[in-house]
Amino acid sequence: MTAVPDLSAGTCRQVPLRLLPDFFPDRGQSAEPAKRVCHRCPVEAACLAWAIERKIDDGVMGGLSKDERREIRRDARAKAAQGA
């Protein structure tokens, strides 16, 4: 595993607390408000890579929802299994 990246410059760290629930949407709620914050972030790629590697299954990180990150991990496992 890689070291924890410096995510202190994350745009999400600057959002008002009232918007924090946008990063943890309930099933059926849109993750788009949080994703818009992520897409403006200078550490979006590092955040996403870290969340995928660490199997973080909560909230929006690196511009993707937990379901989208799970899909990436599932696809990577399938691809690795085909190559094995």
Secondary structure by P-SEA (a helix, b strand, c coil): ccccccccccccccccccccccccccccccaaaaaaaaaaccaaaaaaaaaaaacccccccccccaaaaaaaaaaaaaaaaaac
